[in-house]
Amino acid sequence: MENSHDKAISVLNDLIETCKNGEEGFRHAAENVKSEHLRTLFGEFSQQRAQFAAQLQAEVQSLGGKPEHTSSIAGTLHQGWINVKAALTGRNEAAIVSECERGEDIAKAAYRRALEGSALPPQIRDLVDRQYLQVKDTHDRVRNLEVRLER
């Protein structure tokens, strides 16, 4: 039977995978868009997700766990970023932004699930909540880009 620390570690490691997926996805997107504005923006989002992952890894360690250090390609929760690679082949900015938005939908859902459960201690819940607000903001910014590029 899992104790409360084990449950929290599991939730945090799932979020770390989600952040690592976002970091990689935004990095690939930044490398393959023509627009300097998008390249800079996606680079910033990639760095943000790397920072989030590092913060979560530190919390896992503080709970005595082994933090995740890689992204997950196999998990269905994280497969949205896989499609970015397909969109990148044509360097179609609208398609790349669309796939980034899809990846952000997955990230939002992962954070929402983490916050819905009671597995996280209060101080860690506060961190996850702050990150979730930034994930939602990033999602909205990417969604607005997508809408503008569809016109």
N, C-alpha and C positions, 0 to 999 in steps of 0.2 A: 504494500500500500504506500502510495506517495505521501510524503509530508508536505507541509505548506511551502517549505523552501524548494523542494523538488518541483512542485507545480509552478511556482514563480519562475524558476530557472527554465523550465520548459517553455513557458509563455514568452519569456525574454529571448530565448534562443530562436523561437519562431520569428519574433520581430527582427532579430539580428539578420536572419536569412532574408527577410523582406527588405531590410535596409540595404543589404549587400546586393540584392537583385536590382534595387533602384539605383544604387551607385554605379553598377556595371551598365545598366540600361541607359542612364543619362550620359555616362561617359561615351558609350558607343554612339548615341545620338549626337553628342557634341562633336565627335570626330567626323560625322558624316553629313552634317548640314552645311549648306553654302553660306547662309546668313551669319555674319559675325555676331549679331545680336543673339541669335538662337544658340550659337556656339558658346558664347559667354554665359548665357542663362542656364543652359543644360550643364555646363561645367560647374556652375555654382550649386545647382541642385545635386549633382553627383557628390560634390564635397560635403554638402549638408547631410546626405545619407551616410557618408563615411563617418562623419562626426556623430550622428545618431547611433550608428553601430558601435562605435568606440565607447560611447556613454553607456549603452546597454551592456556591452561586454564587461565594463567595470562593475556594473551592478551584479551581474552573474557571479563574478569573482568574489564580490563582497558577501554573497550568499553561500560561498564555498563551492560553487559549481564550475564547470568547464565551459567557457563561452564558445559559441559557434564563431567560426572565422571565415566561412565561405558562404556563397550564395547557394540556393537550391534550384536546380533545373528540373528535378523530377516532380516536385510538389505541385499539385494543381493550383494551389493558392498563389503560386509565384510564376506561373507560365506566361503571364501577360508580357513580360519582357522578352520572351523568346521571339515573339513576332516582330520586335524592333529590328532584329537582324535581317529578317525578310524584307522589311520596308527599306532598310538601308541600302540594299543592293541597287536600287534605282535612284538612291539619294533624293527621293521625292520628299520634300520638306513637310507637305501636308500629311503624307502617310506616316512619317517619322513622328510628328507631333501627335497624330491620332494614336499611335501605338504607345507613346509615352503617357497619354491620358488614360489609356486602358490599364497600363501598369500602375498608375496612380489610383485607379479605382480599386485595384487589388490591395495596394498599400493601405488605403483608407479602411477597407474591410478588415484587414488584419489588425490594425490598431483598434478598431471598434470592438472586435471580438476580445482582444486583450483587456480592454477596459470594462467590458460587460461582466467578466468573471470576477470572482473575489480572490483570485490567487495572488495578487500583488500587494505587498506591504504598502502602507500609505505613502511613504517617501518615494518609493519606486513608482507607484501609481501617479504621483504628481509629475514625475519626469516623463512618463509615458503619455500623460495627458498633454503636457506642453509640446512634446514631439508631435502628437496627433493633431494639435491645432496647426502646427507648421506644415504637416503633411496635407491637411485640408486646404491650406492656403496655396501650397504648391500645386495641388490638383486643380484648384480654381484658376490659377494663372495659366496652367497648361491648357485647360479647357477653353479659356478665353482665346488663347493663341489658335487653338483648333478651329473655333468658330470663325475667327478672322480669316484664317487660311481657306476655309470652305467657301467663302464669298467669291 
